[in-house]
Amino acid sequence: MAIEKAASKQLVIASGRAHQGLAQEVADILQTDLVPMTVYDFANGETFVRYERSVRGVDAFIIQSHPNPVNHWLMEQLLMVDAMKRASAKRITVVAPFFPYARQDKKHKGREPISAKLVNDLFRVAGATRLMSVDLHTPQIQGFFDGPVDHLWALPLLADHVAATFGTENLTVVSPDSGRVRVADIWADRLATPLAIVHKRRDPDKPNQVQVIEIVGKVRVRDCLIVDDMIDTGGTILAAANALKENGATKVIVAATHPVFSEPARERLSDPVIDAVVVTNTLPITPDKEFDGLTVLSIAPLIAKAIAAVFYDDSVNSLFPGHA
């Protein structure tokens, strides 16, 4: 007896528990539902995952943000990937808007791990065939995964908001350190503004403490836009903002993709020296992390467009004209 079955792809969106609001927004944009799941933690901290409907042959996108505690949410996503693989999903894409361990992308001294490479290996071994993330801390992380990596940019979303809200006529884009100059230069090109650089030095024995040395570029009587990929404790941002105001800046605006906001970020970013902070929701911002002057833009439409492009085998680079 001949068996005939129409060939068709099925899109499945699964969400970890770290930031279900973002995943739900992505699913709503794509006009689909999150796959039903049972997820819970045992008394000893181990996590249990089960999909409550068949996922055989699907094109699965497993969304998980990685706020504190990072290790817990990473393990949950790995288990979700493994469960999807063992349930015979055809293709599994890990969607990690804020990629875990991205700052540990190389050895600074001997006898250190390259943690970002290890995380990529874990995803691959678990069963991921593709990775998708937003504003990786360093582009080289794309080479750590043995498969396609979609590196999404939040710059257009953030830059367009800054231009519409604050204008660009008196704006100077500022790199908070020498390591972010390339990104700041792209911002300056997009906004057609001058570029300035805060030259700083860190004490390797005192993490999250920054000493600002000097500012290169014109900032006096200018509105200064500090751009970075993430804000963790806010030490770098506050030090840069103080230096800019001391050098005559009229306004300091901060734009960053990932609001890690570890303590004491809220206190530091609330300092009057900083006039506004603009971030995306790649990470959840709980009420205890909110403050006056904070604007949160949704990254969900960008992720949804990228998922649709992958699912329909279209170009993801087409979402970023000029950055193919």
C-alpha positions as CSV (number, residue, x, y, z in Angstrom):
1,M,0.0,0.0,0.0
2,A,1.5,3.3,-1.0
3,I,1.7,6.0,1.7
4,E,1.4,9.6,0.5
5,K,2.1,12.6,2.8
6,A,2.4,16.2,1.7
7,A,5.8,17.6,2.4
8,S,5.5,20.6,4.7
9,K,7.6,22.3,7.3
10,Q,6.2,23.0,10.8
11,L,7.5,25.9,12.9
12,V,7.7,25.3,16.7
13,I,8.7,27.9,19.2
14,A,9.7,26.7,22.7
15,S,10.5,28.9,25.6
16,G,12.6,28.5,28.7
17,R,11.4,30.0,32.0
18,A,14.0,32.8,32.3
19,H,12.1,35.3,30.1
20,Q,8.8,33.9,28.8
21,G,7.4,37.3,28.1
22,L,9.9,37.8,25.3
23,A,9.3,34.4,23.8
24,Q,5.5,34.9,23.9
25,E,5.9,38.2,22.1
26,V,7.9,36.5,19.4
27,A,5.3,33.8,19.1
28,D,2.5,36.3,18.9
29,I,4.3,38.2,16.1
30,L,4.7,34.9,14.2
31,Q,1.1,34.1,14.8
32,T,1.9,30.8,16.5
33,D,1.7,29.3,20.0
34,L,4.6,28.3,22.3
35,V,4.8,24.5,22.4
36,P,3.3,23.3,25.7
37,M,5.9,22.0,28.2
38,T,6.3,20.7,31.7
39,V,9.3,22.2,33.4
40,Y,10.2,22.1,37.0
41,D,13.1,21.8,39.5
42,F,13.7,19.0,41.9
43,A,14.5,19.7,45.5
44,N,18.2,19.2,44.9
45,G,18.2,21.8,42.0
46,E,18.1,19.4,39.0
47,T,15.7,20.5,36.2
48,F,13.1,18.3,34.5
49,V,11.8,19.1,30.9
50,R,9.1,17.4,28.8
51,Y,7.3,18.6,25.6
52,E,3.6,17.9,25.9
53,R,3.0,17.3,22.2
54,S,4.8,15.7,19.3
55,V,7.7,17.6,17.8
56,R,8.8,15.0,15.3
57,G,10.1,16.5,12.1
58,V,9.6,20.1,13.2
59,D,11.8,23.2,12.7
60,A,12.3,24.1,16.3
61,F,13.5,27.4,17.8
62,I,14.3,27.2,21.5
63,I,14.3,30.7,23.1
64,Q,16.1,31.3,26.4
65,S,17.5,34.4,28.0
66,H,20.3,34.1,30.4
67,P,20.0,36.4,33.4
68,N,21.3,35.6,36.9
69,P,21.6,32.6,37.7
70,V,23.1,32.1,34.3
71,N,24.2,28.5,34.9
72,H,20.6,27.4,35.8
73,W,19.1,28.9,32.7
74,L,21.9,27.5,30.5
75,M,21.3,24.0,31.8
76,E,17.6,24.3,31.3
77,Q,18.1,25.3,27.6
78,L,20.5,22.4,27.1
79,L,18.0,20.0,28.5
80,M,15.3,21.5,26.2
81,V,17.6,21.0,23.2
82,D,18.4,17.4,24.2
83,A,14.7,16.6,24.7
84,M,13.9,18.1,21.3
85,K,16.6,16.1,19.6
86,R,15.5,12.9,21.2
87,A,11.9,13.6,20.1
88,S,13.1,13.7,16.5
89,A,12.9,17.4,15.7
90,K,14.3,17.9,12.2
91,R,16.3,21.1,12.9
92,I,16.9,22.8,16.3
93,T,17.9,26.5,16.5
94,V,19.1,27.8,19.9
95,V,17.9,31.4,20.3
96,A,20.0,33.0,23.0
97,P,19.4,36.8,22.8
98,F,22.1,37.4,25.4
99,F,24.7,34.7,24.9
100,P,26.0,33.2,28.1
101,Y,29.7,33.4,28.9
102,A,30.3,35.6,25.9
103,R,32.9,37.8,27.8
104,Q,35.1,34.7,28.4
105,D,36.0,34.3,24.7
106,K,39.8,34.0,25.1
107,K,42.5,33.2,27.6
108,H,43.9,36.3,29.4
109,K,46.4,34.3,31.4
110,G,47.5,30.7,31.6
111,R,45.4,27.9,33.1
112,E,42.1,29.6,32.2
113,P,39.1,28.1,30.2
114,I,37.7,29.6,27.0
115,S,34.2,29.4,28.4
116,A,32.3,30.8,25.4
117,K,33.8,28.0,23.2
118,L,32.7,25.4,25.8
119,V,29.1,26.7,25.8
120,N,29.0,26.5,22.0
121,D,30.3,22.9,22.2
122,L,27.6,22.1,24.8
123,F,24.9,23.4,22.5
124,R,26.2,21.4,19.6
125,V,26.5,18.1,21.6
126,A,23.0,18.6,23.0
127,G,21.7,18.7,19.5
128,A,21.6,22.3,18.3
129,T,22.1,22.7,14.5
130,R,22.0,26.5,14.5
131,L,22.6,29.4,16.9
132,M,20.9,32.8,16.9
133,S,22.0,35.7,19.2
134,V,21.9,39.5,19.5
135,D,25.1,41.6,19.6
136,L,27.7,39.0,20.6
137,H,30.3,40.5,22.9
138,T,32.9,39.7,20.2
139,P,32.2,38.5,16.6
140,Q,34.8,35.7,16.9
141,I,32.3,33.7,19.0
142,Q,30.5,32.9,15.7
143,G,33.5,30.7,14.9
144,F,33.2,28.6,18.0
145,F,30.1,26.8,16.8
146,D,30.3,24.1,14.1
147,G,27.3,25.3,12.2
148,P,25.4,28.4,11.1
149,V,25.3,31.3,13.5
150,D,22.9,34.2,13.0
151,H,24.4,37.3,14.6
152,L,21.6,39.9,14.9
153,W,22.2,43.6,15.4
154,A,20.1,45.8,17.8
155,L,21.9,48.9,16.5
156,P,19.2,50.0,14.1
157,L,16.5,49.7,16.7
158,L,18.4,51.6,19.3
159,A,19.9,54.2,16.9
160,D,16.6,55.1,15.4
161,H,15.0,55.6,18.8
162,V,17.9,57.9,19.9
163,A,17.7,59.9,16.7
164,A,13.9,60.3,17.0
165,T,14.0,61.2,20.7
166,F,17.2,63.3,21.2
167,G,18.1,64.4,17.6
168,T,21.5,64.2,16.1
169,E,22.5,67.8,15.3
170,N,24.4,68.3,18.6
171,L,25.2,64.6,19.2
172,T,28.6,62.9,19.7
173,V,28.8,59.1,19.9
174,V,31.2,58.0,22.6
175,S,33.0,54.7,23.0
176,P,33.3,53.9,26.7
177,D,36.7,52.2,26.1
178,S,39.1,51.4,23.3
179,G,37.7,47.9,22.8
180,R,34.3,49.2,21.7
181,V,35.6,51.8,19.2
182,R,34.6,49.7,16.1
183,V,31.0,49.5,17.3
184,A,30.9,53.2,18.2
185,D,32.3,54.0,14.8
186,I,29.4,52.2,13.2
187,W,27.0,54.1,15.4
188,A,28.6,57.4,14.4
189,D,28.4,56.5,10.7
190,R,24.7,55.6,11.0
191,L,23.8,58.8,12.9
192,A,26.3,61.0,11.0
193,T,27.9,62.3,14.2
194,P,31.4,62.9,15.5
195,L,33.1,60.1,17.5
196,A,34.8,60.4,20.9
197,I,36.7,57.7,22.9
198,V,37.0,57.4,26.7
199,H,40.4,55.9,27.4
200,K,40.4,54.0,30.6
201,R,42.4,51.4,32.5
202,R,41.1,48.5,34.6
203,D,42.9,47.1,37.7
204,P,43.1,43.3,36.9
205,D,43.0,42.6,40.6
206,K,39.8,44.6,41.2
207,P,37.0,43.5,38.8
208,N,34.3,46.0,37.9
209,Q,36.4,48.9,39.0
210,V,37.4,51.4,36.3
211,Q,39.8,54.4,36.3
212,V,39.2,56.9,33.5
213,I,42.3,58.4,32.1
214,E,41.3,60.9,29.3
215,I,38.8,61.6,26.6
216,V,39.8,61.8,22.9
217,G,37.4,63.8,20.8
218,K,35.2,66.9,21.1
219,V,32.5,66.6,23.8
220,R,32.3,70.1,25.2
221,V,28.8,71.6,24.9
222,R,27.7,68.4,23.1
223,D,25.1,65.8,23.8
224,C,27.1,62.6,24.3
225,L,25.8,59.1,23.5
226,I,27.7,56.3,25.2
227,V,27.2,53.0,23.3
228,D,28.0,49.5,24.5
229,D,26.8,46.0,24.0
230,M,25.9,45.4,27.7
231,I,25.6,47.1,31.1
232,D,26.6,44.9,34.0
233,T,27.3,46.8,37.2
234,G,27.4,50.2,35.5
235,G,30.9,51.1,36.7
236,T,32.3,51.7,33.2
237,I,29.2,53.8,32.2
238,L,29.2,55.9,35.3
239,A,32.9,56.6,35.2
240,A,32.6,57.6,31.5
241,A,29.6,59.8,32.2
242,N,31.4,61.6,35.0
243,A,34.4,62.2,32.8
244,L,32.2,63.5,30.0
245,K,30.4,66.0,32.2
246,E,33.7,67.1,33.7
247,N,34.8,67.8,30.2
248,G,31.8,70.0,29.4
249,A,29.2,67.6,28.0
250,T,25.7,69.1,28.2
251,K,23.9,65.7,28.3
252,V,24.9,62.1,28.7
253,I,22.7,59.4,27.1
254,V,23.5,55.7,27.3
255,A,22.4,53.1,24.8
256,A,23.2,49.4,25.2
257,T,21.7,46.1,24.0
258,H,21.9,43.9,27.1
259,P,20.7,45.1,30.5
260,V,22.5,42.7,32.8
261,F,22.1,45.3,35.6
262,S,24.0,43.5,38.4
263,E,24.2,45.3,41.7
264,P,24.8,48.2,42.1
265,A,23.8,49.1,38.5
266,R,20.5,50.6,39.4
267,E,22.1,53.0,41.8
268,R,24.8,54.0,39.4
269,L,22.6,54.4,36.4
270,S,20.2,56.6,38.5
271,D,23.0,59.1,39.2
272,P,22.0,62.6,38.0
273,V,25.1,62.7,35.8
274,I,23.3,60.3,33.4
275,D,20.3,61.8,31.7
276,A,18.8,58.8,30.0
277,V,19.4,55.1,29.5
278,V,18.0,53.1,26.5
279,V,18.3,49.3,26.4
280,T,16.5,46.3,24.8
281,N,14.7,43.5,26.5
282,T,17.1,40.7,25.6
283,L,17.2,40.1,29.3
284,P,14.2,40.5,31.7
285,I,14.1,43.8,33.7
286,T,12.4,43.1,37.0
287,P,10.8,46.0,39.0
288,D,13.8,46.2,41.4
289,K,16.0,47.0,38.4
290,E,13.8,49.8,37.0
291,F,14.6,53.5,37.5
292,D,13.7,56.9,36.2
293,G,15.1,57.7,32.8
294,L,15.2,54.1,31.7
295,T,13.6,53.2,28.3
296,V,13.3,49.5,27.3
297,L,12.8,48.7,23.6
298,S,11.5,45.3,22.5
299,I,13.9,43.1,20.5
300,A,11.0,40.6,19.8
301,P,10.2,42.0,16.3
302,L,13.8,41.5,15.2
303,I,14.0,38.0,16.5
304,A,10.7,37.1,14.9
305,K,11.9,38.4,11.5
306,A,15.1,36.4,11.9
307,I,13.2,33.2,12.8
308,A,10.9,33.7,9.8
309,A,13.9,34.2,7.5
310,V,15.6,31.0,8.7
311,F,12.3,29.0,8.6
312,Y,11.6,30.1,5.0
313,D,15.3,29.8,4.0
314,D,15.6,33.5,3.3
315,S,18.6,35.7,4.0
316,V,19.0,36.9,7.6
317,N,21.6,39.5,6.4
318,S,18.9,41.2,4.4
319,L,17.5,42.4,7.8
320,F,20.6,44.6,8.1
321,P,21.2,46.6,4.9
322,G,24.8,47.7,4.5
323,H,26.0,44.9,6.8
324,A,25.7,41.8,4.6
